[in-house]
């Protein structure tokens, strides 16, 4: 099975699970799960990157929501209050930088830790330093995400203790 085939299967399973929750079936299980685990929002227009980051976070106990661009992410944020946001910087419709600006302007999301996922070539420009950590798509993503989580782990623990 190729990596692309595996990524497509993971996406289909995730979409089916989300559709079930949105349709009303399994809502109690979803809300109980959300209270017991940390919630992450992963925003990237690349399905492969989304699946890779989602798998990594789910293996570490996160409940994960996804969006393919900043506009979609803002829609997800109307129903989900994440403990962590992982976002790409270069996306169609609304970039990661624009999403970060929107997040920092709202009191309910201003304190949520942000991990930026970016291509090495695009760099981590000054405006993007509002994020807590940057991960390069070009290098071992799992290792970098592990380092990012351990770096911002204190922030995540405080958010959960506060009842997030």
C-alpha positions as CSV (number, residue, x, y, z in Angstrom):
1,X,0.0,0.0,0.0
2,X,1.5,3.4,-1.0
3,X,1.7,6.3,1.4
4,X,-0.8,8.3,-0.7
5,X,-3.3,5.3,-0.6
6,X,-2.8,5.1,3.2
7,X,-3.4,8.9,3.5
8,X,-6.6,8.7,1.5
9,X,-7.9,5.9,3.6
10,X,-7.1,7.8,6.8
11,X,-8.9,10.9,5.4
12,X,-12.0,8.8,4.5
13,X,-12.2,7.3,8.0
14,X,-11.8,10.7,9.6
15,X,-14.5,12.3,7.4
16,X,-16.8,9.4,8.1
17,X,-16.3,9.9,11.9
18,X,-16.8,13.7,11.7
19,X,-20.0,13.2,9.5
20,X,-21.4,10.8,12.1
21,X,-20.7,13.3,14.9
22,X,-22.2,16.2,12.9
23,X,-25.3,14.1,12.1
24,X,-26.0,13.7,15.8
25,X,-25.0,10.0,16.2
26,X,-22.2,9.6,18.7
27,X,-22.4,13.2,20.0
28,X,-22.3,12.1,23.6
29,X,-19.2,10.0,22.9
30,X,-17.5,12.9,21.1
31,X,-18.2,15.4,23.9
32,X,-17.0,13.0,26.6
33,X,-13.9,12.3,24.6
34,X,-13.3,16.0,24.2
35,X,-13.5,16.6,27.9
36,X,-11.0,13.8,28.6
37,X,-8.4,14.5,26.0
38,X,-6.7,17.6,24.5
39,X,-8.2,18.9,21.3
40,X,-6.0,20.0,18.4
41,X,-7.0,21.8,15.2
42,X,-4.8,20.9,12.2
43,X,-5.0,23.4,9.2
44,X,-3.2,22.5,6.0
45,X,-4.2,22.3,2.3
46,X,-2.0,19.2,1.8
47,X,-3.9,16.1,2.7
48,X,-0.7,14.2,3.2
49,X,0.6,16.7,5.8
50,X,-2.8,16.8,7.5
51,X,-2.9,13.0,7.8
52,X,0.7,12.9,9.1
53,X,0.1,15.5,11.7
54,X,-3.3,14.1,12.7
55,X,-1.9,10.6,13.2
56,X,1.0,12.0,15.3
57,X,-1.3,13.9,17.6
58,X,-3.9,11.2,17.9
59,X,-1.2,8.7,18.9
60,X,-0.4,11.1,21.7
61,X,-4.0,11.3,23.0
62,X,-5.4,14.4,21.1
63,X,-8.8,14.5,19.6
64,X,-8.1,16.2,16.2
65,X,-10.3,18.4,14.0
66,X,-9.1,19.5,10.6
67,X,-9.4,22.3,8.0
68,X,-7.9,22.9,4.6
69,X,-7.5,26.6,4.9
70,X,-7.8,29.5,7.3
71,X,-11.5,30.3,6.5
72,X,-12.4,26.7,7.1
73,X,-10.5,26.8,10.4
74,X,-12.4,29.8,11.6
75,X,-15.7,27.9,10.9
76,X,-14.4,24.9,12.9
77,X,-13.6,27.3,15.8
78,X,-17.2,28.2,16.1
79,X,-17.9,24.7,17.5
80,X,-14.5,23.6,18.8
81,X,-12.2,25.1,21.4
82,X,-8.8,23.6,20.8
83,X,-5.9,23.3,23.2
84,X,-3.4,23.5,20.2
85,X,-3.5,24.7,16.6
86,X,-1.1,23.4,14.0
87,X,-1.2,25.5,10.8
88,X,0.5,25.7,7.4
89,X,1.5,29.1,6.3
90,X,0.9,29.0,2.6
91,X,-2.7,28.0,1.9
92,X,-5.4,29.2,-0.6
93,X,-8.2,31.6,0.5
94,X,-6.6,32.6,3.8
95,X,-3.0,32.1,4.7
96,X,-1.6,30.9,8.0
97,X,-0.4,34.4,8.7
98,X,-3.9,35.8,8.2
99,X,-5.3,32.9,10.4
100,X,-2.8,33.7,13.2
101,X,-3.9,37.4,13.0
102,X,-7.5,36.4,13.4
103,X,-6.7,34.0,16.2
104,X,-4.7,36.5,18.2
105,X,-7.4,39.2,17.8
106,X,-10.0,37.0,19.6
107,X,-9.8,36.6,23.4
108,X,-11.0,33.0,23.2
109,X,-8.2,31.9,20.9
110,X,-5.4,34.5,21.7
111,X,-3.8,32.2,24.2
112,X,-4.0,28.9,22.3
113,X,-0.5,27.6,21.4
114,X,0.2,27.6,17.7
115,X,2.7,25.4,15.8
116,X,3.5,26.6,12.3
117,X,4.2,24.0,9.6
118,X,6.2,25.4,6.7
119,X,8.4,24.5,3.8
120,X,12.0,25.3,4.5
121,X,12.1,27.4,1.3
122,X,9.3,29.6,2.5
123,X,11.1,30.3,5.8
124,X,9.7,31.6,9.1
125,X,9.2,35.4,8.5
126,X,9.1,38.0,11.3
127,X,5.2,38.2,11.2
128,X,5.0,34.4,11.8
129,X,7.0,34.6,15.0
130,X,3.7,35.0,16.8
131,X,3.5,31.2,16.8
132,X,5.0,29.2,19.6
133,X,7.0,26.8,17.4
134,X,7.9,26.2,13.7
135,X,8.1,22.8,12.0
136,X,9.7,22.3,8.6
137,X,7.8,20.0,6.2
138,X,11.2,19.1,4.6
139,X,12.7,17.4,7.6
140,X,11.6,14.6,10.0
141,X,8.2,16.0,10.9
142,X,7.4,13.6,13.7
143,X,10.7,14.4,15.5
144,X,10.1,18.1,15.2
145,X,6.5,17.8,16.4
146,X,7.7,15.8,19.4
147,X,10.1,18.6,20.2
148,X,7.3,21.3,19.7
149,X,4.9,19.4,22.0
150,X,7.5,19.1,24.7
151,X,8.5,22.8,24.4
152,X,4.9,24.0,24.7
153,X,3.8,21.2,27.0
154,X,3.6,23.5,30.0
155,X,1.2,25.8,28.1
156,X,-1.0,22.8,27.2
157,X,-1.1,21.5,30.8
158,X,-2.1,25.0,32.1
159,X,-5.0,25.1,29.5
160,X,-6.3,21.7,30.5
161,X,-6.0,22.5,34.3
162,X,-8.1,25.7,33.6
163,X,-10.9,23.5,32.3
164,X,-10.4,23.8,28.6
